[in-house]
């Protein structure tokens, strides 16, 4: 076995560990696969079959009115009767316990929502894995971070009809592929200084999910260099469930080339193993 073969084996093993961890998080008992409904709140208190209480959204923010015998657990404390969650920041979520379930209270696109998450939801219990392209070092591309003078507020559409998301974009990421140069608008990533891009490409709607995929990018080094590992392009929750409000990529992030790397169309959406 050559050094190149060993490196390829090590590369594949590292990717397998990463993807296994990623899928474990996806299939968490209270993860996105556990969501049983998506409720858009209004000023009128409304009861839902998969959550206790009557829920509403008004001047006080999100309010739940629990009937006798109904209970939620918030920060380890049992609450009864009327409870005011207050105003919720955009893209923030609060969580209340309900037996073995969790009730997510959130704001998306300026609207307050409730999403119950039940561990026994068949979408979660039936989940096995997500198909993906075989990891290939070819799809680890060097890139360059091009910061904007000031972060720009970028409005993008959503998989939920009529909904829009606004993200702060600190800059763009430039990379080359097959002799062409591309620039992707980047949003803030999960860690300080890290970046995230939403994208589609020529595989979208064919072997990968049509609406979007996401790629996390480590913080640029002091010279602005970054690495785009497309083997780690992942599906967003909307690839698995219609009960998500995922953002769509900016127009400039819709690549005309085929990125044959990363996660494919989930089995739940008709993908192939």
N, C-alpha and C positions, 0 to 999 in steps of 0.2 A: 504494500500500500504506500503510495507516494504522500509527500507532505500535503500536496493539494487535496488528495483524497481525505486525509485526516482532517484538514481544515473544513472541507465540505461536510463531513460527518459531524464535527463539532458545531458547525453553523446550524445544521439541521436539528441537532439535539437541543441547542439553546433556544431555537425557535419553538420546538415542541414544548419545552418547559414554559415558555412565555404564553403560548396559546392555551395550554392546559389551565394555567392560572387565570387567564382572561375568561375562559369558558366557565370556570368555577364561579367567578364573580357574576357572570350573566345568569347562572342557574341558582344563585343564592335564594334561599327560601322567601325572601322579600324583595328580590330583584325584579327587573322589568317583565320577566316571563310569568311572574305571579300576579300581575295586574289583571283584575277581572272586569273593570269598567273605567270609563273616563267621563266624569261628570262636570259640566260647565255650570258654575253656580250663578244664581240670580238673586234679586232681593226677596223673592218668595221662598220661605222655608220649605225644603223638599226632602222627602225621605227616599232612600235608595235601598234596594233589597240586599246589597252586599256590604252595608255599613250601618252602624247604629245612628240614631238621631235624625233630626231635621236640619239640613244645611242651607246656609244663605250667605250672600255677600252684599255688604252695604257700607254705610259710612264708618262703621266700626271695623271693617275688614271682614274676615271670615268668622262666622258664628255657627255653633252647633247647639241645638237644644235637645238634650237627652231625656227620654221618657223614664218613668219609674222603672227600675230594674236594669237600665242601660248604663254602660260604663265605658270610659276610655281611660287609657293610662298615658300620661304625658310627663316626660322626664321622671319616670318612676313613681309618680303620684296618681292615684285613682281620682277621676273627676266625674261629677254627676251634674244633672240639671243643665243650666245654660253656661256655655264656655265661649269666651271670645279669644280667638287666635290673633286678632288684630291684622294690621296691614302686613302683607308679605312682599318681599322684594322680588323683582323680575328674575326668573330662573332660580329662585330659591325654593326650597321644600322644607316643610315641617312634617314630623311623623308622630302619629298617635297609635298606641297599641290597642288591639281589640281581640282578646283571646290569643290565638296563634297567628292572627293576621296583623297587618299594619295598614293604617289609613294615611296616605300621603295627601297633604294639603299644600298646594303650590300655586305659583302664578306663572303663566305662559302667555306671551304675546299680549300682556295687559289684562288677561282674564284669570280670575281665580278658579281653580279646579280642585276636585277631589278624585283620587285614584286609589281605591282599595287594593291591597296586595295580599292574596291568600296563597299560602304555600301549596295547597292542594289543587291549584288551578292546573287543568290538564296540559296547557301549553308548557308549564314548567316541569310537571312530573313526567311528561312524555319526551322531554328534550334529551337528545343523546349527544350531538355534536354539530358543529358548523363546518361544512366542506370548505376547503381552502386549497389554493395552488401550493404545490410543493415548494418549500423555501429554496430560494436561488440567490446567491450573492450578486448576480447580475442586476437585481432590483434594489441593491443598496447604492444609492446615487449621492455623490457629493453635491453640495449646494451652497448658496450664498444668501445670507439674510440682508435684505434691503429695507432698513427701517424708514418709516415715514418721518417727516419733521415733527408731526404730532399724530397721536393715534386718531384714526378715522372711524366714525360711527357708520357701520355698514348694515344696511337693511337687506335681509334675505327672506325668501318665502319659506313656507313650511309644508310638511306633508298633510297637515290639517288645513282643509280648504278655508281661505279667508284669513288665515293667521299669518303674522309676520314676526320675525325676530330681529333684534338689533344687537350687533356685537361690536365691541371695540377691536379694531384691527391695528396692531402696532407697525405692520409692515408687510412685505412680500418675501417669498422664498423663491430663488431662481435656481434652476437646475437644467442640465442637458440630458437629452435622451435621443438616441439614434440620430445624432447630428443636429437636432433642433433644440432651441432654448425656450424654456417655458417659465412663466412667473405665476405663482399661486399666492393669492391673498391669504394671509395667516391671521388667525385669532389667538388670543391668549390660551395657553395650554393648562394642564392640570397642576403643574408645579411652577413656582416663581421663575420667570424668564423663559419657560418652555413655550412652545408654539403648537397650534393645532390647525390643520387644514381640512376643509371639506371638499370633496372632489367627486367628479364622475369622469369616465373615460370610455373608450370604444368598447369595453366589455360590459358596460352598464346596460342592464336590460337584456343581456345575452347570457353571460355566465355569472355576472355579479348583480347585486341589487340595483334597480334602475335609478332610484332617487338620489343616493348618496353613499359615500363611504368616508371614514374619518382616519386621519393619520396624525399621530402625536410625534412631535419633533423636539429633541432635547434642546436646551438653551444654546444659542450661538456662542462660539468661543470669542476671544478678544478680537479676532480679525474678522468676525462675522461668518465664519464657516459653520455649516450645519450638515447633518447627514439625514437623508430621506430614505428610510428603509420601508419600501412599499410592501415587503413581505408582511409588515405589521399593519397594513390597511385593514380596518375593521368595520363591520356593520354597525350602524346605529340601531337603537331599539325598534324603530319603525320597520326595519327589515324583517322583524319577527311578529310584530303585533300592530294592529290598527289603532291601538289605544295609546299611541305616542304622538308627540307634537314636534318631531325632529325638524331641524332647519335644513334647507336646501343649499347647495353650494352657490357662491357668487358666480355670475356668468363666466368670468375669466378663469374659473377653476374647473371648467368643463373641458377636459382635455380631448383632442381629436385622435390621440394614439391609444393603443390597447395596453393597459397596465395589467399584465397577466401575473399578478402577484396578490397575496393577501387573501382575505376571506371572500368566499363566493356566495351565491344566492342560497339562503338557508333552506334546509329540507322542508321547513314549515311553509315556504313559499313556492315549493315545487322544484327546488334545487336538487342536483344529483350528487350522490356521495363521491 
